[in-house]
Amino acid sequence: MKIKKFLLVLVSLALISPLGMRIGANEFESNRAYYETLCFTKVDPANAAVCRDFQKHIGDQSKQVLSDLNSIRKDLSAVRADITRYGRQINEYQSQIDELERQIEVLERSIESLAAEIEILAADVEILEESINERDITIKERMLAMQGFLSINGFIDIIMGASNFTDLVRRIEGIQDITHYDNEQIKLMQSERDLLELDKIELERQRNVLEENRENLVTSQASLGALIEIREEIISEFRRQESQLIKQEREVAADYSQVQSQLKKVESALSTIPDSSGWLRPILTGARISAGAWYYPRGGLHLAVDFAAPVGTAVVAVANGVVVYRANNCPTYGYLGNSCGYPGATGGGNQIYLIVSVNNKSYGIIYAHLENGSPTNVGRVVKGGDVIGRVGSSGNSSGPHTHVEVVYLGTNSVNYYAQNWGGNLSFGAGWSTTGYRRRCEANGHTPPCRLNPLNVFNVRVGQRY
């Protein structure tokens, strides 16, 4: 299959140029995985030139990537001055990080497999050399012995010693068989010498590739570190400037009148919602806490906890309650600075708003950045653990996660707060610095106030659950 694909590539190139132009960077990048498989193992001599070009390409590319990243890293002031443009590139940077991680994994595997191949090939070379030496000695000894035996006098003695014509023919054929065998041994030895030469060339190539891949691995690891640093700096700087970059959040649901009528329809069901005895995490398993309240890890106000997980991961109700609102008009993937969230909160992407009951107290729960099409319907009565949406990266987001806020509403029933909600998207607790000032710990738990979701869900930043 490898050879077939390689021949197709050569035919294509021959059709493009009568001069047989060499494979270029675009072809190598378009089919990188194929060339990695072709060239990071024992290579057929017919593919040697292509693999040399590919090896040079990845070496040049890894050095260029590191050089470009170092240039950006040295001039982070430019990033700060144009944070909106760089913020839009976060997803692209993440894709580059993913590709670098893949390339590093391939290089690590190639180093391991090439080392094993070199050991095997070196042993094969040694065996071939021994076989050639033994065959050479045997042939020389036989030639020396036959030289005297097949001299003129010796040959005449063999012929004259025949007892009859049949014996004469048999003796002549015997002499021919001996010389034929020796000729075959000489041909076999030459074939082994040719194979030995090819193996030595391949052994040298593999040793060179091994050393180059070790160097490329170091360079790629440095590039990965630089890219992660740049990405984190962009995110941090964006968070620091966020209040100036993003317009004031929408305070009231744009289509609240429709929501109100839906909630009226389920009023009788709301009055029978059972109380929950405790909290569930919004993602039951497989999430990492990437940010918490009240600040991002490197600065910038943050009123929530972020559960990072792959797109499509189930998001559940944290307790028994009702869905009072949803927004579902944003693509699954957004970017830093994306204001998509209408008719919900600006930049929140696809959203869900719950009112739940835990230990005879009511709470407003805000979920943001969900996958498009996943937010469940308004008016749905839910039990703790019911799937209400799925992880996305919609709106103002730097990667897949679910952003969760918790607002303490008071001691009245879920039905009471649902019917009197009024469509306030912060449940009356405010956003930004207003929301920060309305922390329950700062205002004596006077509702509505914001609880620290790290404590509510018993999680810590950087940990997996």
C-alpha positions as CSV (number, residue, x, y, z in Angstrom):
1,M,0.0,0.0,0.0
2,K,2.8,2.4,0.9
3,I,4.6,1.7,-2.4
4,K,1.4,2.1,-4.4
5,K,0.7,5.5,-2.8
6,F,4.3,6.6,-3.4
7,L,4.1,5.6,-7.0
8,L,0.9,7.6,-7.5
9,V,2.6,10.6,-6.0
10,L,5.5,10.2,-8.4
11,V,3.2,9.8,-11.4
12,S,1.3,13.0,-10.4
13,L,4.5,15.0,-10.1
14,A,5.7,13.7,-13.4
15,L,2.5,14.9,-15.1
16,I,2.9,18.3,-13.5
17,S,6.5,18.8,-14.7
18,P,8.4,17.1,-17.4
19,L,11.5,17.8,-15.4
20,G,10.3,15.6,-12.6
21,M,10.1,18.3,-9.9
22,R,10.8,17.1,-6.3
23,I,8.1,16.8,-3.7
24,G,7.5,20.1,-2.0
25,A,6.5,21.3,1.5
26,N,2.7,21.4,0.6
27,E,2.7,17.8,-0.3
28,F,4.6,16.8,2.8
29,E,2.2,18.8,5.0
30,S,-0.9,17.5,3.3
31,N,0.2,13.9,3.8
32,R,2.5,14.3,6.8
33,A,1.2,11.1,8.6
34,Y,1.8,9.1,5.4
35,Y,5.4,10.3,5.1
36,E,6.1,9.8,8.8
37,T,5.0,6.1,8.4
38,L,7.0,5.8,5.2
39,C,10.3,7.3,6.4
40,F,10.5,6.6,10.1
41,T,11.3,2.9,9.5
42,K,13.3,0.8,7.2
43,V,13.2,2.5,3.7
44,D,13.2,1.0,0.3
45,P,16.1,2.4,-1.8
46,A,13.5,3.7,-4.3
47,N,12.1,6.0,-1.5
48,A,15.4,7.1,-0.1
49,A,15.5,10.5,-1.9
50,V,11.9,11.4,-0.9
51,C,12.6,10.5,2.7
52,R,15.8,12.6,2.7
53,D,13.7,15.6,1.5
54,F,11.0,14.9,4.1
55,Q,13.6,14.7,6.9
56,K,15.0,18.1,5.7
57,H,11.5,19.5,5.6
58,I,10.6,18.6,9.2
59,G,13.9,19.8,10.4
60,D,13.6,23.2,8.6
61,Q,10.0,23.5,9.7
62,S,10.6,22.8,13.4
63,K,13.4,25.5,13.4
64,Q,11.2,28.0,11.6
65,V,8.2,27.4,14.0
66,L,10.4,28.0,17.0
67,S,11.9,31.1,15.5
68,D,8.5,32.6,14.7
69,L,7.1,31.8,18.2
70,N,10.2,33.3,19.9
71,S,9.7,36.5,17.8
72,I,6.1,36.8,19.1
73,R,7.1,35.9,22.7
74,K,9.8,38.7,22.6
75,D,7.2,41.3,21.6
76,L,4.2,40.5,23.8
77,S,3.6,44.2,23.9
78,A,2.2,43.9,20.4
79,V,-0.2,41.1,21.7
80,R,-1.4,43.4,24.5
81,A,-1.9,46.3,22.1
82,D,-4.1,44.2,19.7
83,I,-5.6,41.6,22.1
84,T,-8.8,41.4,20.2
85,R,-7.1,40.1,17.0
86,Y,-4.9,37.7,18.9
87,G,-7.9,36.6,20.9
88,R,-9.6,35.4,17.7
89,Q,-6.5,33.2,17.0
90,I,-6.8,31.2,20.3
91,N,-8.5,28.3,18.6
92,E,-5.9,28.3,15.9
93,Y,-3.1,28.3,18.5
94,Q,-4.9,25.4,20.3
95,S,-4.9,23.5,17.0
96,Q,-1.2,24.1,16.6
97,I,-0.6,22.9,20.1
98,D,-2.6,19.7,19.4
99,E,-0.6,19.2,16.2
100,L,2.8,19.8,17.9
101,E,1.8,17.3,20.6
102,R,1.0,14.8,17.9
103,Q,4.3,15.4,16.2
104,I,6.2,15.1,19.4
105,E,4.5,11.7,20.1
106,V,5.4,10.5,16.6
107,L,9.0,11.6,17.0
108,E,9.2,9.9,20.4
109,R,7.8,6.7,18.9
110,S,10.2,7.0,15.8
111,I,13.2,7.4,18.1
112,E,12.2,4.3,20.0
113,S,11.4,2.2,16.9
114,L,14.5,3.4,14.9
115,A,16.8,2.5,17.8
116,A,15.3,-1.0,17.7
117,E,15.6,-1.2,13.9
118,I,19.2,-0.1,14.1
119,E,20.0,-2.8,16.6
120,I,18.4,-5.4,14.3
121,L,20.0,-4.1,11.1
122,A,23.4,-3.9,12.7
123,A,23.1,-7.5,13.8
124,D,22.0,-8.5,10.2
125,V,25.0,-6.6,8.8
126,E,27.3,-8.5,11.2
127,I,25.7,-11.9,10.2
128,L,26.0,-11.0,6.5
129,E,29.7,-10.1,6.9
130,E,30.4,-13.4,8.7
131,S,28.6,-15.3,6.0
132,I,30.5,-13.5,3.2
133,N,33.8,-14.1,4.9
134,E,33.1,-17.8,5.5
135,R,31.9,-18.3,1.9
136,D,35.0,-16.4,0.6
137,I,37.4,-18.6,2.5
138,T,35.6,-21.7,1.4
139,I,35.7,-20.7,-2.3
140,K,39.4,-19.8,-2.1
141,E,40.3,-23.1,-0.5
142,R,38.3,-25.0,-3.1
143,M,40.0,-23.1,-5.9
144,L,43.4,-23.8,-4.5
145,A,42.6,-27.5,-4.2
146,M,41.1,-27.6,-7.6
147,Q,44.0,-25.7,-9.2
148,G,46.3,-28.7,-8.7
149,F,43.5,-31.2,-9.3
150,L,42.4,-29.7,-12.6
151,S,45.9,-29.1,-14.0
152,I,46.7,-30.5,-17.4
153,N,48.2,-33.7,-16.0
154,G,45.5,-34.1,-13.4
155,F,42.8,-33.6,-15.9
156,I,44.4,-36.2,-18.3
157,D,44.8,-38.7,-15.4
158,I,41.0,-38.3,-14.7
159,I,40.1,-38.9,-18.4
160,M,42.5,-41.8,-18.9
161,G,41.4,-43.5,-15.7
162,A,37.9,-44.0,-17.1
163,S,37.1,-47.7,-17.4
164,N,34.6,-47.2,-20.3
165,F,32.8,-44.5,-22.2
166,T,30.0,-44.2,-19.7
167,D,32.5,-43.7,-16.9
168,L,34.3,-41.1,-19.0
169,V,31.1,-39.1,-19.5
170,R,30.3,-39.4,-15.8
171,R,33.8,-38.1,-14.9
172,I,33.5,-35.1,-17.3
173,E,30.0,-34.2,-15.9
174,G,31.4,-34.4,-12.4
175,I,34.1,-31.9,-13.2
176,Q,31.4,-29.6,-14.8
177,D,29.2,-29.9,-11.7
178,I,32.1,-28.9,-9.4
179,T,32.9,-25.8,-11.4
180,H,29.2,-24.9,-11.7
181,Y,28.7,-25.2,-8.0
182,D,31.7,-22.9,-7.4
183,N,30.3,-20.4,-9.9
184,E,27.0,-20.4,-8.1
185,Q,28.8,-19.8,-4.8
186,I,30.6,-16.9,-6.2
187,K,27.3,-15.4,-7.5
188,L,25.7,-15.9,-4.1
189,M,28.6,-14.2,-2.4
190,Q,28.3,-11.3,-4.8
191,S,24.5,-11.0,-4.0
192,E,25.3,-11.0,-0.3
193,R,27.9,-8.3,-0.8
194,D,25.3,-6.2,-2.7
195,L,22.8,-6.7,0.1
196,L,25.4,-5.9,2.7
197,E,26.2,-2.6,0.9
198,L,22.5,-1.6,0.8
199,D,22.1,-2.6,4.5
200,K,25.1,-0.5,5.4
201,I,23.6,2.5,3.6
202,E,20.3,2.0,5.3
203,L,21.9,1.6,8.6
204,E,23.8,4.9,8.2
205,R,20.5,6.6,7.1
206,Q,18.6,5.3,10.1
207,R,21.4,6.5,12.4
208,N,21.2,10.0,10.8
209,V,17.4,10.1,11.0
210,L,17.6,9.0,14.7
211,E,20.0,11.8,15.5
212,E,18.0,14.4,13.5
213,N,14.7,13.3,15.2
214,R,16.3,13.7,18.6
215,E,17.2,17.3,17.6
216,N,13.7,17.9,16.1
217,L,12.1,16.5,19.3
218,V,14.0,19.0,21.4
219,T,13.0,21.9,19.0
220,S,9.4,20.8,18.9
221,Q,9.2,20.6,22.7
222,A,10.6,24.1,22.9
223,S,8.0,25.3,20.3
224,L,5.2,23.6,22.3
225,G,6.3,25.4,25.4
226,A,6.5,28.8,23.6
227,L,3.1,28.3,22.0
228,I,1.5,27.4,25.3
229,E,3.1,30.4,27.0
230,I,1.8,32.7,24.2
231,R,-1.7,31.2,24.4
232,E,-1.8,31.6,28.2
233,E,-0.5,35.2,27.9
234,I,-3.2,36.1,25.4
235,I,-5.9,34.6,27.5
236,S,-4.7,36.3,30.7
237,E,-4.3,39.7,28.9
238,F,-7.8,39.3,27.4
239,R,-9.2,38.6,30.9
240,R,-7.5,41.7,32.3
241,Q,-9.0,43.8,29.5
242,E,-12.3,42.0,29.3
243,S,-14.5,44.7,31.0
244,Q,-13.3,47.2,28.4
245,L,-13.5,44.9,25.4
246,I,-16.9,43.4,25.8
247,K,-20.1,45.4,26.0
248,Q,-22.3,45.4,29.1
249,E,-24.0,42.1,29.6
250,R,-27.6,41.8,28.7
251,E,-29.6,42.2,32.0
252,V,-33.0,40.8,31.0
253,A,-33.9,37.9,28.7
254,A,-34.8,39.3,25.3
255,D,-37.9,37.1,24.9
256,Y,-39.0,36.9,28.5
257,S,-42.7,37.2,27.7
258,Q,-42.6,33.9,25.9
259,V,-40.8,32.3,28.7
260,Q,-43.3,33.6,31.2
261,S,-46.2,31.9,29.4
262,Q,-44.3,28.6,29.3
263,L,-43.6,28.7,33.0
264,K,-47.3,29.4,33.7
265,K,-48.2,26.2,31.8
266,V,-46.1,24.1,34.2
267,E,-47.0,26.0,37.4
268,S,-48.7,23.0,39.0
269,A,-45.7,20.7,38.4
270,L,-43.4,23.3,39.9
271,S,-45.2,23.2,43.2
272,T,-44.4,19.5,43.6
273,I,-40.6,19.6,42.9
274,P,-39.0,17.6,45.7
275,D,-36.1,19.2,47.6
276,S,-32.6,17.9,47.0
277,S,-30.4,16.8,50.0
278,G,-27.2,17.9,48.3
279,W,-25.4,19.1,45.2
280,L,-24.2,17.2,42.2
281,R,-21.4,18.4,40.0
282,P,-22.5,19.7,36.6
283,I,-20.2,17.3,34.9
284,L,-20.3,14.0,36.8
285,T,-16.9,12.7,35.7
286,G,-14.0,13.4,33.3
287,A,-13.7,17.2,33.9
288,R,-10.8,19.4,34.9
289,I,-11.3,22.6,36.8
290,S,-9.6,25.2,34.5
291,A,-10.7,28.3,36.4
292,G,-12.6,29.2,39.6
293,A,-14.1,32.2,41.5
294,W,-13.3,34.9,42.0
295,Y,-10.5,35.4,39.6
296,Y,-8.8,33.7,36.7
297,P,-5.5,31.9,37.6
298,R,-3.5,34.8,36.0
299,G,-5.8,37.7,36.8
300,G,-9.2,39.0,35.7
301,L,-12.6,38.8,37.5
302,H,-14.4,35.5,37.2
303,L,-17.7,34.8,38.9
304,A,-17.9,31.1,38.1
305,V,-16.2,27.7,38.0
306,D,-15.1,26.3,34.6
307,F,-15.4,22.6,34.0
308,A,-13.1,21.8,31.1
309,A,-14.1,18.7,29.1
310,P,-14.4,17.5,25.5
311,V,-17.1,19.0,23.3
312,G,-20.3,16.8,23.6
313,T,-19.7,15.7,27.2
314,A,-23.0,15.5,29.1
315,V,-23.9,18.5,31.4
316,V,-26.4,17.7,34.1
317,A,-28.8,19.4,36.5
318,V,-27.0,20.0,39.8
319,A,-30.2,19.4,41.8
320,N,-34.0,19.1,41.4
321,G,-35.6,22.1,39.8
322,V,-36.9,23.7,36.6
323,V,-35.3,25.2,33.4
324,V,-36.4,28.8,33.4
325,Y,-34.5,29.9,30.3
326,R,-32.2,28.9,27.5
327,A,-30.2,30.6,24.7
328,N,-29.3,28.4,21.7
329,N,-28.3,30.7,18.7
330,C,-24.5,30.4,18.7
331,P,-22.1,28.1,16.9
332,T,-20.5,25.4,19.1
333,Y,-17.1,27.1,18.7
334,G,-16.6,30.7,19.5
335,Y,-13.4,32.7,20.4
336,L,-12.2,35.2,22.9
337,G,-14.1,38.4,22.4
338,N,-17.1,36.7,20.7
339,S,-20.3,38.4,21.9
340,C,-22.7,35.7,20.8
341,G,-25.2,34.9,23.4
342,Y,-28.5,36.5,22.3
343,P,-31.2,36.3,23.6
344,G,-29.2,35.4,26.7
345,A,-26.1,37.0,28.3
346,T,-23.7,38.7,26.0
347,G,-20.7,36.4,25.2
348,G,-22.3,33.4,27.1
349,G,-22.8,31.4,23.9
350,N,-25.5,28.7,24.3
351,Q,-26.9,28.9,27.8
352,I,-29.2,27.2,30.4
353,Y,-30.8,28.8,33.5
354,L,-32.1,26.6,36.3
355,I,-33.8,27.3,39.6
356,V,-33.2,24.4,42.0
357,S,-33.9,23.5,45.6
358,V,-31.2,22.2,47.9
359,N,-31.8,21.7,51.7
360,N,-35.0,23.8,51.6
361,K,-33.2,26.8,49.9
362,S,-33.6,27.9,46.3
363,Y,-30.7,28.8,44.0
364,G,-30.3,30.1,40.5
365,I,-27.8,28.2,38.3
366,I,-26.3,29.6,35.1
367,Y,-24.6,27.3,32.6
368,A,-22.7,28.9,29.6
369,H,-20.8,28.1,26.5
370,L,-22.8,24.9,25.7
371,E,-22.8,23.0,22.4
372,N,-25.2,24.3,19.8
373,G,-28.5,22.4,19.9
374,S,-27.9,20.8,23.3
375,P,-29.7,23.2,25.8
376,T,-32.9,21.5,27.0
377,N,-36.3,23.2,26.7
378,V,-37.7,25.9,29.0
379,G,-40.3,24.7,31.5
380,R,-38.7,21.2,31.8
381,V,-38.8,20.0,35.4
382,V,-35.6,18.2,36.1
383,K,-34.1,15.9,38.7
384,G,-30.5,16.1,39.8
385,G,-28.4,14.2,37.3
386,D,-30.7,14.7,34.3
387,V,-28.8,15.7,31.2
388,I,-29.7,19.3,30.3
389,G,-27.0,20.2,27.7
390,R,-23.5,19.3,26.5
391,V,-20.1,20.9,26.7
392,G,-19.2,23.4,23.9
393,S,-17.0,26.4,23.4
394,S,-19.6,28.8,22.2
395,G,-19.5,32.6,22.6
396,N,-16.6,34.3,24.5
397,S,-14.6,31.1,25.0
398,S,-11.0,30.0,24.6
399,G,-11.7,26.3,24.6
400,P,-14.3,23.6,25.4
401,H,-15.7,24.0,28.9
402,T,-18.9,24.7,30.9
403,H,-19.0,27.9,32.9
404,V,-21.3,27.5,36.0
405,E,-22.5,30.3,38.4
406,V,-24.5,29.8,41.6
407,V,-26.8,32.5,43.0
408,Y,-28.5,32.1,46.4
409,L,-32.2,33.2,46.0
410,G,-33.6,32.6,49.4
411,T,-35.9,30.2,51.3
412,N,-39.0,30.4,49.2
413,S,-40.0,27.6,46.8
414,V,-38.8,26.9,43.3
415,N,-42.3,27.7,42.1
416,Y,-42.3,31.1,43.8
417,Y,-38.9,32.2,42.3
418,A,-39.8,30.8,38.8
419,Q,-43.1,32.7,38.7
420,N,-41.4,35.9,40.0
421,W,-38.1,35.6,38.2
422,G,-38.7,38.6,35.8
423,G,-36.2,37.4,33.2
424,N,-33.1,38.8,35.1
425,L,-30.2,36.8,33.6
426,S,-28.0,37.3,36.7
427,F,-30.9,36.3,39.0
428,G,-30.6,39.9,40.5
429,A,-27.0,39.3,41.6
430,G,-25.4,41.5,38.9
431,W,-22.4,41.0,36.7
432,S,-18.7,42.0,36.7
433,T,-17.8,44.2,39.7
434,T,-21.4,44.5,40.8
435,G,-21.6,40.7,40.9
436,Y,-18.4,40.5,42.8
437,R,-19.7,42.9,45.4
438,R,-22.8,40.8,45.8
439,R,-20.9,37.8,47.1
440,C,-22.8,36.0,49.9
441,E,-19.6,36.0,52.0
442,A,-19.4,39.8,51.7
443,N,-23.0,40.8,52.2
444,G,-24.0,38.5,55.1
445,H,-25.8,36.0,52.8
446,T,-28.5,38.5,51.9
447,P,-30.3,37.2,48.8
448,P,-29.8,37.4,45.9
449,C,-26.1,36.9,46.4
450,R,-23.4,34.9,44.7
451,L,-21.9,31.7,46.2
452,N,-18.4,30.5,45.4
453,P,-19.1,27.6,43.1
454,L,-15.7,26.0,44.0
455,N,-17.1,25.5,47.5
456,V,-20.6,24.5,46.4
457,F,-19.3,21.7,44.2
458,N,-16.3,20.9,46.4
459,V,-13.7,21.3,43.6
460,R,-10.3,23.0,43.2
461,V,-8.6,24.7,40.2
462,G,-6.3,22.4,38.3
463,Q,-7.8,19.1,39.7
464,R,-9.7,16.5,37.7
465,Y,-13.0,15.0,38.8
